[in-house]
């Protein structure tokens, strides 16, 4: 005697992926804000005379405030081998492109500028709090999540 039962499974993978995509944007933005805040806080006014550079290896001193005020974030949707996903780009805008020179050190016009990293240390410092932002993803509160719940109930 055999007890065979039939089970039907509805697969809603694309809807679940869409719900996750919608739900991760707010925590991603919180992570980006934390990195921006850390990077800006690491920059200090020069203690001595005006225009005094920071020590190599330390975040750049604030000279005019342009670099610090141009550190922002922007969410972007990218397509790759895994499909469409949202990322957040954090760093100085084009208005302060010299931030790259500070971060990595560079030879400009025959003059070697030392590394004065501020973004990598900011990411490292803020990264410890990233998990808490993603703990309670609200999938059911997204448009795709509500649609999935309606399908499940019917």
Long-range contacts (C-beta under 8 A, 24 or more apart in sequence): 10-151, 12-148, 12-151, 15-144, 15-147, 15-148, 15-151, 16-139, 16-144, 16-148, 17-83, 18-142, 18-144, 19-139, 19-142, 19-144, 19-145, 19-148, 20-137, 20-139, 21-84, 21-85, 21-86, 21-144, 22-142, 22-143, 22-144, 22-145, 23-137, 23-138, 23-139, 23-141, 23-142, 23-145, 24-86, 24-134, 24-137, 25-75, 25-86, 27-133, 27-134, 27-137, 28-75, 28-86, 28-87, 28-88, 29-73, 29-75, 29-88, 30-133, 31-88, 31-126, 31-129, 31-130, 31-133, 32-73, 32-75, 32-88, 32-90, 33-73, 34-126, 34-129, 34-130, 35-73, 35-90, 35-119, 35-122, 35-123, 35-126, 36-71, 36-72, 36-73, 36-90, 36-122, 37-126, 38-121, 38-122, 38-123, 38-125, 38-126, 39-71, 39-90, 39-118, 39-119, 39-122, 40-68, 40-71, 42-118, 42-121, 42-122, 43-67, 43-68, 43-118, 53-116, 54-116, 56-105, 56-114, 56-115, 56-116, 57-114, 57-115, 57-116, 57-117, 58-116, 59-116, 59-117, 59-118, 59-121, 60-102, 60-116, 60-118, 66-95, 66-96, 67-92, 67-96, 67-98, 67-99, 67-102, 70-95, 70-96, 70-99, 71-96, 71-99, 71-119, 90-119, 90-123, 91-119, 92-119
